[in-house]
């Protein structure tokens, strides 16, 4: 019985000892995948007077942490809080919240980490002036043994920290939600295919001055390691470079950026794309004030160099630009020919003419048509900034300047022409309008390429123009009929000629045969002519030979004849002279040569009548009722009269006497 009591007492003592050992927390084991935060329950140095971490051995949370293994403590003096190691997954970001440290400055949103950058050594962090609150520095991928009484680490999956108050989980969960809403647990990744840029807004640092609406670029020089913040990834260097709290002019382009989203948020916007055939005129809201570059002759505003505040004098050429659309505006100006249509039913792809409608006209003969028209315009890319500076944008130029100018021009033209003239002279009006309006467009730095006029239209419910057009159509139809008839006549004549040709073709064999026959006959005639010519030549040759024979023979005979003829001639001459003398004497005795001729004619006539047996007076006489009576007697009488006349005497005397007398007669007249 006594042994049993002793054993029981010993067991109780042992149990009490074990309980006291456990309660005293003299020995603690910390796993290798965990970290232990030591809390001192009492101390001869008393409690800390400020802050949370006991740096001088006071009661409270100690700055140093315990790693894996067994640790021995003074009984009933320490409390150990085992916590997991802080693990940041690949590609994610962890945010640090410090519970103890110096308070934030009045312009600070996040705690500075210029000197206090070692979050693994709390003592050093506080000694270097580390500040309480959310830190500017972030944790990248890895595992960290951090004192979670001093620091709370917020990641996407977990909040690492020693919750000291009941509402701590809720407070840090809210912070986690804010960071998540900003996409802050992942890097900012901008892909090439996205054609986007990141607009950065910084929430920490000094504020902008009143003359700026966007923070200028700072810390972009890679050769200056003290200020190069590497696209806002190092907040301390950004502030050291003079960075300001506000939306930043510098943008993020393609790449990955690990940015503290409590320090800066990123808004993704599309790149500015300027298509071929366009330029971009930049209106900058930020930059330095620069001198005007538009020249003394330009009085419609100032143009400034690139990078200055105002309208840039040099436009952006086609391409993609990482342009901060909060720092300025890019107005796209077409540099290819674009068409403005004054027609409410048609709108161009550029939408510049969506508010234009047909021009209302009043003609000289009081018609009121509407005129649709198109104007082809070109803007020199070098003059695009001048156009934007003068009108604000292209649509304002079209609606506030070109529309009233073009409408007024064609109204003036219509007042001088009738409706029919307006219809028929459309080509001339169009050509003249292009020439006259080109100078007006040039005054606005525009190049007018062409003016195209449509057909005038009537207003709704008005058919007067249609009636005029119907009359013109009927007139045209009549003219076409006349032309048709004329062509039909020509066609009929052509058909006739065709039929004649066909008939001729059908008889072509006979015609060809006859033509060949004619040619054969011509050839035969030529052959006969040739033979006749040859025969004639032969005859002439024979004749010449015969003539030569006769001539030679005759020359001998001639000599003989000449001698005989000379004797005979002498005889005849003497006989003739005697006869002539006798006749002359007989004529003189008969009363002259005329009477001698009459006597000879009568003698010869009597001999002829006697030999022929013809009656001098016809046995049957037909009277014609003339006053003269006998025609036969009259004929004989006329013949005798002629012989007795002066002409007969001339004939008797010979041709020489007759001609001489005729000359004397003409001279006398």
C-alpha positions in Angstrom: 0.0 0.0 0.0 2.8 2.3 0.9 4.6 1.6 -2.3 1.5 2.4 -4.3 1.2 5.7 -2.5 4.8 6.5 -3.2 4.5 5.6 -6.9 1.4 7.8 -7.2 3.0 10.7 -5.4 6.0 10.4 -7.7 3.8 10.3 -10.8 1.9 13.4 -9.6 5.2 15.2 -9.0 6.4 14.2 -12.4 3.2 15.4 -13.9 3.4 18.6 -12.1 7.0 19.0 -13.2 6.1 18.3 -16.8 3.2 20.8 -16.6 5.5 23.4 -15.0 8.1 22.7 -17.7 5.6 23.2 -20.5 4.1 26.2 -18.8 7.5 27.8 -18.3 8.3 27.5 -22.1 11.9 27.0 -21.3 12.5 24.9 -24.4 10.8 25.6 -27.8 11.3 23.8 -31.1 11.0 25.8 -34.4 10.6 24.0 -37.6 13.0 24.7 -40.4 10.2 26.0 -42.7 9.0 28.5 -40.1 10.2 31.5 -38.1 9.6 32.3 -34.5 8.8 35.7 -33.1 9.9 36.2 -29.5 7.7 38.2 -27.2 9.3 39.0 -23.8 6.7 38.9 -21.1 8.6 40.7 -18.4 12.0 42.3 -18.0 14.0 44.1 -15.4 14.3 46.9 -18.0 10.6 47.4 -17.9 8.3 47.9 -20.8 8.9 49.9 -24.0 7.8 53.5 -23.8 7.1 54.0 -27.6 6.7 51.8 -30.6 6.1 48.2 -30.8 9.6 46.5 -31.0 11.7 46.4 -27.8 15.2 47.2 -29.0 16.8 47.5 -25.5 15.6 44.3 -23.8 12.3 45.7 -22.6 9.2 43.6 -22.4 7.6 43.3 -25.7 8.2 41.9 -29.2 11.9 41.4 -29.8 13.5 42.5 -33.0 15.3 39.2 -33.6 13.6 36.1 -34.9 14.3 32.4 -34.3 15.0 30.0 -37.1 14.7 26.1 -37.1 15.8 24.0 -34.1 15.4 23.9 -30.3 15.7 27.1 -28.3 16.0 27.4 -24.5 14.6 30.3 -22.5 14.3 31.6 -19.0 11.1 30.0 -17.5 8.0 32.1 -17.7 9.7 35.1 -19.3 9.2 34.5 -23.1 6.4 33.7 -25.4 7.3 32.4 -28.9 5.0 32.9 -31.9 5.8 30.5 -34.7 4.9 31.8 -38.2 5.5 30.5 -41.7 8.2 31.8 -43.9 7.1 34.5 -46.3 7.1 33.0 -49.8 6.5 35.2 -53.0 5.6 33.0 -56.0 7.3 33.4 -59.4 6.2 36.6 -61.2 4.3 38.0 -58.3 4.9 40.9 -55.9 4.7 41.1 -52.1 3.8 44.4 -50.3 5.3 45.3 -46.9 3.5 47.1 -44.1 5.7 48.2 -41.1 4.0 48.5 -37.8 6.9 50.3 -36.1 9.2 53.1 -37.2 9.3 56.8 -37.8 6.0 58.4 -38.8 5.4 59.4 -42.4 6.1 62.9 -43.6 3.2 65.3 -44.5 3.9 64.8 -48.3 4.4 61.0 -48.0 2.0 58.3 -49.0 4.5 55.4 -48.5 7.4 55.0 -46.2 10.8 55.9 -47.5 13.4 53.2 -48.0 16.4 55.3 -48.9 18.4 53.9 -46.0 16.1 51.4 -44.3 16.0 48.7 -46.9 16.8 45.6 -44.9 13.5 44.1 -43.9 15.2 41.0 -42.5 16.9 43.0 -39.7 14.4 44.9 -37.7 16.9 46.4 -35.5 18.8 47.9 -38.4 15.6 48.9 -40.1 14.6 51.0 -37.1 18.1 52.3 -36.5 18.3 53.5 -40.1 15.2 55.6 -39.7 12.7 53.1 -41.2 9.2 54.5 -41.3 6.0 52.8 -40.3 3.2 52.2 -42.8 3.2 50.7 -46.4 6.7 50.7 -47.8 7.9 51.9 -51.2 10.1 48.8 -51.7 8.4 45.6 -52.7 9.4 42.0 -52.3 10.1 40.0 -55.5 10.1 36.2 -55.9 11.6 34.2 -53.1 11.3 33.1 -49.4 12.0 35.5 -46.6 12.4 35.0 -42.8 10.8 38.2 -41.7 9.7 39.4 -38.3 6.0 39.3 -38.8 5.4 41.2 -35.6 7.1 44.3 -37.2 6.2 43.7 -40.8 3.0 42.4 -42.4 3.6 41.0 -45.9 0.6 41.0 -48.3 0.5 38.7 -51.2 -2.3 37.6 -53.5 -2.8 34.2 -51.8 -2.0 35.1 -48.2 -1.4 37.8 -45.7 1.7 37.1 -43.6 1.7 38.7 -40.2 1.1 38.4 -36.5 -2.4 39.7 -36.0 -2.2 41.8 -32.9 -5.7 43.2 -32.8 -9.0 41.6 -33.6 -9.6 43.9 -36.6 -6.2 43.5 -38.1 -7.3 40.7 -40.5 -10.0 43.0 -41.8 -7.8 46.0 -42.3 -5.1 44.1 -44.1 -7.7 42.3 -46.2 -9.0 45.6 -47.4 -5.5 46.6 -48.3 -5.1 43.4 -50.2 -8.3 44.1 -52.2 -7.1 47.6 -53.1 -3.8 46.2 -54.4 -5.7 43.4 -56.3 -8.0 45.9 -57.9 -4.9 47.7 -59.3 -3.4 44.4 -60.5 -0.6 45.1 -58.1 0.4 41.5 -57.3 1.7 40.9 -60.8 4.2 42.7 -63.0 2.9 45.1 -65.7 3.3 43.2 -68.9 2.9 45.0 -72.2 3.0 42.7 -75.2 4.0 43.7 -78.7 0.8 42.4 -80.2 -1.3 44.6 -77.9 -0.1 47.9 -79.4 -0.6 49.5 -76.0 1.3 51.8 -73.7 1.1 52.3 -70.0 0.2 55.7 -68.6 1.6 56.0 -65.1 0.1 58.0 -62.2 2.4 58.4 -59.2 0.7 58.7 -55.8 3.7 59.7 -53.7 6.2 62.5 -53.7 5.9 66.3 -53.9 2.9 67.6 -55.7 2.9 69.5 -59.1 3.1 73.2 -59.3 0.0 75.2 -60.5 1.5 75.7 -64.0 1.6 72.0 -64.8 -1.1 69.4 -65.4 1.3 66.5 -66.0 4.6 65.7 -64.4 7.6 66.0 -66.7 10.0 63.2 -67.5 12.8 62.7 -64.9 15.3 60.1 -64.1 15.5 58.6 -67.7 19.3 58.9 -68.0 20.7 55.4 -67.7 24.2 56.9 -67.2 23.1 58.4 -63.9 22.6 55.5 -61.4 21.6 57.8 -58.6 18.4 59.0 -60.4 17.6 56.4 -63.0 14.5 54.8 -61.7 14.1 52.3 -64.6 10.5 53.2 -65.5 9.2 53.8 -62.0 10.4 50.5 -60.6 12.6 52.3 -58.1 10.5 54.9 -56.3 13.3 56.3 -54.2 15.4 57.2 -57.3 12.3 58.6 -59.0 11.8 61.0 -56.1 15.5 61.7 -55.9 15.4 62.7 -59.6 12.8 65.3 -58.8 9.7 63.3 -59.7 6.3 64.6 -58.8 3.1 63.1 -57.6 0.7 63.2 -60.6 0.1 61.6 -64.0 3.5 61.2 -65.7 4.6 62.3 -69.1 6.8 59.2 -69.4 5.0 56.1 -70.6 5.7 52.4 -70.4 6.2 50.5 -73.7 6.6 46.8 -74.4 8.1 44.9 -71.6 7.6 43.7 -68.0 7.7 46.1 -65.1 7.6 45.4 -61.4 6.0 48.5 -60.0 4.6 49.1 -56.5 0.9 49.8 -57.3 0.6 51.7 -54.0 3.2 54.0 -55.4 2.1 54.2 -59.0 -0.9 52.9 -60.9 -0.8 52.1 -64.6 -3.5 52.7 -67.2 -3.3 50.9 -70.5 -4.1 52.9 -73.6 -3.7 52.2 -77.2 -0.8 53.5 -79.2 -1.4 56.3 -81.5 -1.4 54.9 -85.0 -1.1 57.3 -88.0 -2.0 55.5 -91.2 -0.3 56.1 -94.5 -1.9 59.1 -96.2 -2.2 61.0 -92.9 -0.1 63.0 -90.5 -0.6 63.8 -86.9 -0.6 67.4 -85.6 0.3 67.5 -82.0 -1.3 69.9 -79.5 0.9 69.6 -76.4 -0.5 70.5 -73.0 2.9 70.4 -71.3 6.5 71.5 -71.9 8.4 74.7 -71.9 7.1 77.9 -73.4 9.0 78.4 -76.7 9.2 81.1 -79.4 6.8 81.1 -82.3 8.1 79.4 -85.4 5.2 80.2 -87.8 6.8 83.4 -89.2 5.9 87.0 -89.4 3.3 86.6 -92.2 1.2 84.1 -90.2 -1.3 85.8 -87.8 -3.5 82.9 -86.8 -1.6 81.6 -83.8 1.8 80.3 -82.7 3.6 77.2 -83.7 6.3 75.8 -81.4 9.1 73.3 -81.7 8.6 69.7 -80.8 8.5 69.1 -77.0 7.2 72.5 -76.2 3.7 73.6 -75.0 1.4 74.4 -78.0 0.9 73.3 -81.5 4.0 71.6 -82.8 5.3 73.0 -86.1 6.4 69.5 -87.3 3.7 66.9 -87.7 4.1 63.2 -86.9 4.5 61.2 -90.0 2.8 57.8 -90.6 3.7 55.2 -88.0 3.0 54.1 -84.4 3.7 56.4 -81.5 3.8 55.8 -77.7 2.1 59.2 -77.2 0.7 60.1 -73.8 -2.8 61.2 -74.7 -3.1 62.9 -71.3 -0.2 65.2 -72.2 -1.5 66.3 -75.5 -3.8 65.6 -78.4 -3.0 64.3 -81.8 -5.3 65.5 -84.6 -5.2 63.2 -87.6 -5.0 65.2 -90.9 -5.4 63.4 -94.2 -2.7 64.2 -96.7 -4.2 62.2 -99.6 -7.0 63.7 -101.6 -10.3 63.5 -99.8 -13.7 64.3 -101.1 -16.3 66.5 -99.4 -19.8 65.8 -100.6 -22.5 68.4 -100.3 -25.2 65.7 -100.3 -27.1 64.7 -97.2 -27.7 61.2 -98.4 -24.0 60.4 -98.9 -21.2 60.6 -96.2 -17.6 60.0 -96.8 -15.6 57.4 -94.7 -13.8 60.2 -92.9 -17.1 61.7 -91.7 -15.9 65.2 -92.3 -19.0 66.0 -94.5 -21.7 64.3 -92.4 -23.3 67.6 -91.7 -23.2 68.9 -95.3 -26.3 69.0 -97.6 -27.1 70.1 -101.1 -26.7 73.7 -102.0 -30.1 75.5 -102.4 -30.1 77.7 -105.5 -32.4 80.3 -107.1 -31.9 80.6 -110.8 -32.5 83.7 -112.9 -35.8 82.4 -114.1 -37.0 81.8 -110.5 -36.5 78.1 -110.2 -35.3 76.8 -106.8 -33.3 73.6 -107.4 -30.8 72.0 -105.0 -27.3 71.2 -106.3 -25.3 68.2 -105.1 -21.6 68.7 -105.6 -18.3 67.2 -104.5 -15.0 69.0 -103.9 -11.7 67.2 -103.9 -9.2 68.7 -101.4 -5.6 68.1 -100.6 -3.6 69.3 -97.6 0.2 69.5 -97.8 1.5 67.6 -94.8 4.0 70.5 -94.1 1.0 72.9 -93.9 -1.1 70.6 -91.7 0.0 72.4 -88.4 -1.0 75.8 -90.0 -4.5 74.5 -90.8 -5.0 73.0 -87.3 -3.7 76.2 -85.6 -6.1 78.3 -87.7 -9.3 76.2 -87.5 -8.8 73.8 -84.6 -9.6 70.7 -86.6 -10.5 69.6 -90.1 -14.2 69.2 -89.4 -14.5 72.8 -88.1 -12.7 73.9 -91.2 -15.2 72.1 -93.4 -18.4 73.2 -91.5 -17.4 76.8 -90.5 -15.4 77.9 -93.6 -15.6 75.7 -96.6 -19.4 75.0 -96.4 -20.5 78.7 -96.4 -17.8 79.7 -99.0 -18.7 77.0 -101.5 -22.5 77.5 -101.0 -22.2 81.2 -101.6 -20.2 80.8 -104.7 -22.7 78.5 -106.4 -25.6 80.6 -105.3 -24.0 83.6 -107.0 -23.5 81.5 -110.2 -27.1 80.3 -110.2 -28.5 83.8 -110.0 -26.9 84.6 -113.4 -28.2 81.6 -115.3 -31.5 80.1 -116.2 -32.3 76.5 -115.2 -31.7 75.2 -118.7 -28.4 77.1 -118.9 -27.5 75.6 -115.5 -28.2 72.2 -116.9 -26.5 72.6 -120.3 -23.5 74.6 -119.1 -22.6 72.3 -116.2 -19.2 71.4 -117.7 -18.2 75.1 -118.2 -19.5 76.0 -114.7 -17.5 73.2 -113.2 -14.3 74.1 -115.0 -14.7 77.8 -114.1 -15.5 77.0 -110.5 -12.4 74.9 -110.1 -10.2 77.8 -111.5 -11.8 80.5 -109.4 -12.1 78.6 -106.1 -8.6 77.3 -106.2 -7.2 80.7 -105.1 -9.7 80.9 -102.3 -8.8 77.5 -101.0 -5.1 78.4 -101.2 -5.7 81.3 -98.8 -6.6 78.7 -96.2 -3.5 76.6 -96.9 -5.6 74.1 -98.8 -5.1 72.7 -102.3 -8.3 72.4 -104.4 -7.9 69.6 -106.8 -11.3 69.5 -108.5 -14.9 70.6 -108.3 -17.5 68.1 -109.4 -21.1 69.3 -109.9 -24.1 66.9 -109.9 -27.5 67.3 -111.5 -29.7 70.0 -110.0 -32.7 68.5 -108.2 -36.1 69.8 -107.3 -37.4 70.1 -103.8 -39.9 67.7 -102.5 -43.3 68.2 -104.1 -42.1 70.4 -106.9 -42.3 69.0 -110.4 -41.4 72.1 -112.4 -37.8 71.1 -113.0 -39.1 67.7 -114.1 -41.3 69.3 -116.7 -38.4 71.3 -118.1 -36.3 68.2 -118.2 -39.1 66.4 -120.0 -39.2 69.1 -122.6 -35.4 68.8 -123.1 -35.7 65.0 -123.4 -38.4 65.3 -126.0 -36.3 67.8 -127.9 -33.4 65.4 -127.8 -35.5 62.5 -128.9 -36.7 64.6 -131.9 -33.0 65.4 -132.8 -32.1 61.8 -132.4 -34.9 60.8 -134.8 -33.6 63.2 -137.4 -30.2 61.8 -137.0 -31.7 58.3 -137.2 -33.5 59.0 -140.4 -30.3 60.5 -141.9 -28.4 57.4 -141.0 -31.1 55.2 -142.4 -30.9 57.1 -145.7 -27.1 56.6 -145.8 -27.7 53.0 -145.0 -30.1 52.6 -147.8 -27.7 54.2 -150.2 -25.0 51.9 -148.9 -27.3 48.9 -149.4 -27.9 50.0 -153.0 -24.2 50.3 -153.6 -23.8 46.9 -152.0 -26.4 45.3 -154.2 -24.8 46.9 -157.3 -21.5 45.4 -156.1 -23.1 42.1 -155.6 -24.7 42.2 -159.1 -21.4 43.2 -160.5 -19.7 40.4 -158.7 -22.2 37.9 -160.0 -21.4 39.1 -163.6 -17.7 39.4 -162.9 -16.9 36.3 -165.0 -18.6 37.7 -168.0 -17.1 41.1 -167.4 -13.7 39.5 -167.0 -14.2 37.5 -170.2 -15.2 40.6 -172.2 -12.3 42.6 -170.8 -10.0 39.8 -171.8 -11.7 39.7 -175.3 -11.2 43.4 -175.6 -7.6 43.0 -174.6 -7.1 40.2 -177.1 -8.6 42.4 -179.8 -6.4 45.3 -178.8 -3.4 43.0 -179.0 -4.6 41.7 -182.4 -5.1 45.3 -183.6 -1.6 46.2 -182.4 -0.2 43.2 -184.2 -2.1 44.2 -187.4 -0.9 47.7 -187.0 2.6 46.4 -186.6 2.3 44.3 -189.7 0.8 47.3 -191.6 3.6 49.5 -190.4 6.1 47.0 -191.5 4.4 46.6 -194.8 4.2 50.3 -195.3 7.8 50.7 -194.5 8.5 47.9 -197.0 6.4 49.7 -199.5 8.1 53.0 -198.8 11.5 51.4 -199.3 10.4 49.8 -202.6 8.8 53.1 -203.6 12.0 55.0 -202.7 14.0 52.6 -204.8 11.5 52.9 -207.6 11.6 56.6 -207.2 15.3 56.7 -207.4 15.1 54.6 -210.6 12.5 56.9 -212.0 14.3 60.0 -210.9 17.5 58.9 -212.5 15.6 57.8 -215.6 13.6 61.0 -215.4 16.6 63.2 -215.0 17.7 62.0 -218.4 14.3 62.3 -219.8 13.9 65.7 -218.1 16.9 67.1 -219.8 15.4 66.0 -223.0 12.0 67.4 -222.1 13.4 70.6 -220.9 15.0 71.2 -224.2 11.8 70.3 -226.0 9.7 72.2 -223.4 11.8 75.3 -223.8 11.1 75.3 -227.5 7.5 74.5 -227.0 7.1 77.1 -224.2 8.5 79.7 -226.4 6.0 78.7 -229.0 3.1 78.6 -226.6 4.1 81.9 -225.1 4.1 83.6 -228.4 0.8 81.9 -229.3 -0.7 82.8 -225.9 0.3 86.3 -226.1 -1.3 86.5 -229.5 -4.5 84.8 -228.2 -4.7 87.0 -225.1 -4.3 90.0 -227.2 -7.1 88.7 -229.4 -9.4 88.0 -226.4 -8.6 91.4 -224.9 -9.6 93.0 -228.1 -12.7 90.8 -228.3 -13.7 91.7 -224.7 -13.1 95.3 -225.4 -15.3 94.9 -228.5 -18.0 93.1 -226.5 -18.2 95.8 -223.8 -15.8 94.5 -221.2 -14.7 91.4 -219.3 -18.0 91.0 -217.6 -19.9 90.8 -220.8 -17.2 88.5 -222.2 -17.7 86.2 -219.2 -21.5 86.2 -219.6 -21.2 85.3 -223.2 -18.9 82.4 -222.5 -21.1 81.1 -219.7 -24.2 81.2 -221.9 -22.3 79.5 -224.6 -21.2 76.7 -222.3 -24.6 76.4 -220.7 -26.2 76.2 -224.1 -23.8 73.4 -225.1 -24.5 71.6 -221.8 -28.3 71.8 -222.3 -28.0 70.7 -225.8 -26.0 67.6 -224.9 -28.1 66.7 -221.8 -31.5 67.3 -223.3 -32.8 69.0 -220.1 -35.7 71.5 -220.6 -34.8 75.0 -219.7 -38.4 75.7 -218.7 -40.1 72.8 -216.7 -43.1 71.4 -218.3 -45.0 71.3 -215.0 -44.8 74.4 -213.1 -45.9 74.7 -209.5 -46.4 78.2 -208.3 -45.7 78.9 -204.6 -47.8 82.0 -204.7 -44.9 84.2 -204.6 -44.9 87.5 -206.4 -42.0 86.5 -208.6 -43.9 83.7 -210.4 -41.6 81.0 -211.8 -39.0 79.6 -209.4 -37.0 77.9 -212.1 -36.6 81.0 -214.1 -35.8 82.8 -210.9 -33.0 80.3 -210.2 -31.5 80.6 -213.7 -31.8 84.3 -213.4 -30.0 84.3 -210.1 -27.2 82.2 -211.5 -26.7 84.5 -214.4 -26.9 87.5 -212.1 -24.2 86.1 -209.8 -21.9 85.5 -212.8 -22.5 89.0 -214.0 -21.9 90.5 -210.6 -18.7 91.9 -209.3 -17.9 88.7 -207.4 -18.2 86.7 -210.6 -15.8 89.1 -212.3 -13.5 88.6 -209.4 -13.7 84.8 -209.7 -13.0 85.2 -213.4 -10.1 87.5 -212.9 -8.5 85.0 -210.4 -8.0 84.8 -206.6 -5.5 87.6 -206.4 -7.9 90.1 -208.0 -10.8 88.9 -205.8 -8.8 89.3 -202.6 -7.6 92.7 -203.5 -11.2 93.8 -204.2 -12.3 92.3 -200.8 -9.6 94.4 -199.0 -10.7 97.5 -200.8 -14.3 96.7 -199.8 -13.5 96.3 -196.1 -11.4 99.5 -196.1 -14.3 101.4 -197.6 -16.6 100.2 -194.9 
